[in-house]
Amino acid sequence: MNILFTIMFVIMSVLFGAFLELNHQTIPGWILTIILLAGFWYVQKNILSAKPFLMRLGAWLLCIAAFALIVYVSRPPMKRVAAGKPSAKKTQVIETADGKVRGIFNEKETVEIFTGIPYAAPPVGDLRWKKPQDPEPWDGIRECDHFAPMSMQSVNLPIVGSLTQIIGYHDYQISLSDNYRPAVSEDSLYLNIWKPAGTQTKLPVVVYIHGGSLQTGQPWYDDYSGEGFAENGVICVNMGYRLGIFGFLADEEMLKEEGTAGNFGLLDQIKALEWVRDNIEAFGGDPDNVTLAGESAGAVCVDALCVSPLAKGLFQRVILESSTVSSPVPPHSYRSFSDALASGKKIREKYSCYSLAELRRLPAEQIVGEMDSQHHITPDGYVFTDDPYVLRKQGIHNEEAILHGFNAEESGPFLLFSKTTLKNYEERIRRYFGDRTEKVLQLYPASTDEEAAKNWAEIYGAVFFNYSHQCLNRLAVENGIPVYEYLFTKTNRRLSCWHSGELVYAFHRIPEKSRLYDAADRTLSDQMHAYWCAFAKTGSPSVSGLPDFAENTSSSRMMRFGDTVEMIDEPYLKLYEILDETGD
């Protein structure tokens, strides 16, 4: 019995400790848990050892309940994320149109970082679901050393994020210095700037829109920090923008009041671009040399802004990674305006709100859970007037050059908990392709569960990500826009070539001490980042000494970034032919 008790006690202690660490509990939680376990050990050994089983079991349950209480009282607080160490050296003061700002240097003092600069008024209260307004000017110097809260979104317990890092990214570090939760707020219309240290002029600018299905995400994630660009002579800017129901709800009254509905997140991005146009020169940037970039849902937004009359002249070229909405039927993050308005009507009915004013009075926490039904851009007749595919067919576009592409295993995170076998393989194909199923099965035959799973992963990636890039490339060629396409195939021990796996390479953000990447990964990151910087500077990803990144004028040639860097034939053309039929 003593041995069994000891084993169970050790297991419980390990589980308690693991939860405290993974959920980022504060130090008092650790102290109270140690006291609890010590007391429980003493009571079981010295008081309850000869007592009936039910009494001893009750003590175990009481200990678990006490731990749950400790978890609650020591839960990590919400706070804004620091842009650097408290001891970071401060930059010179820069004057913007709204007031003076001061940032901090990175550790090597090669980059100046300015975070949390307001580009619009807080979209709260009566400004919820209104076009973004100018920020309120301020007196004195604004210290820009912390990121603003991430835009309002559903937030899980920190343990969910920790498990995601372990299972999805294979990249978790034990620490007692991260016992907090990043702040979340409707008041999130702020931008961040990374610039080379010192005084420069006419530097190229990259403005990046983060992904997250238009439901989640934040602009301070390390994989797409702008520090890498700034170290190589390119200013990088990113921003928070309204997400989910706060950014993409459409409503008839809203349409009458504002002349637009369903695209407030896009309007935020346009407002940020206008801020860059009006202020980036003070940071050494060239407002006439701006590249707009985005990944996943961020790339969806970039593509939409390429056909928006409101964004004309605000950028010169674009980078789209792992999504576009330029296929005849966009596969995600997009809906018709009639569908958007119908969905908005259901929201009103659900919350018994008979006016927009009543909707605006609802607490953000009450409606934030509607993110999943309200995360789609829509042709509202104001931000853009028709499907991007249709507009591009008409020759409408704002960009002068395009760099775009996708990963070899885009479907990875989306099929993580979905098992494809021979038994359900044909059914899954038929659900999407209908009477063209036999053509797909001939192209992707499977005789084992492993072949079925591999084939479906490739088909899924092509349907929901790759095909839209093929359509964008064709339209660019039709419109005479220089266009360069890539395929990322490099495997590693972290995200590999899954969805978003290329970001850390393109942004030159592989951690120096990370063992999840090797020397070949770092070399590839050097090369990819050089291509991205060249494109931002000149509109062409041409780099002396590196393989030629040629235009994809035939929509059948692309640059492969993998164990080798070389131009290859597009590998999915036969499947695209079937998808062309499906889109007719």
Secondary structure, DSSP 8 states (H G I E B T S, - for coil): -HHHHHHHHHHHHHHHHHHHHHTT--HHHHHHHHHHHHHHHHHHHHTSTTS-HHHHHHHHHHHHHHHHHHHHHT---EE--BSS-TT--EEEEEE-SS-EEEEEE-TTSSEEEEEEEESS----GGGTTS--------SSEEE--B---EES-----HHHHHHHIIIII------SS--SEE-EES---EEEEEEESS---SEEEEEEE--STTTS--TT-GGG-THHHHHTT-EEEEE----HHHHH---HHHHHHHS--S-HHHHHHHHHHHHHHHHGGGGTEEEEEEEEEEETHHHHHHHHHTT-GGGTTS-SEEEEES--S-SSS--SSB--HHHHHHHHHHHHHHTT--SHHHHHHS-HHHHGGGGGGS--B---SSS-SS-HHHHHHTT----S-EEEEEETBTTGGGSTT----HHHHHHHHHHHHGGGHHHHHHHS--SSHHHHHHHHHHHHHIIIIIHHHHHHHHHHHHTT--EEEEEE----SSSTTBTTTTHHHHTT---TT-TTS-HHHHHHHHHHHHHHHHHHHHSS---TTS------TTSSEEEEESSSEEEEE-TTHHHHHHHHHHH-
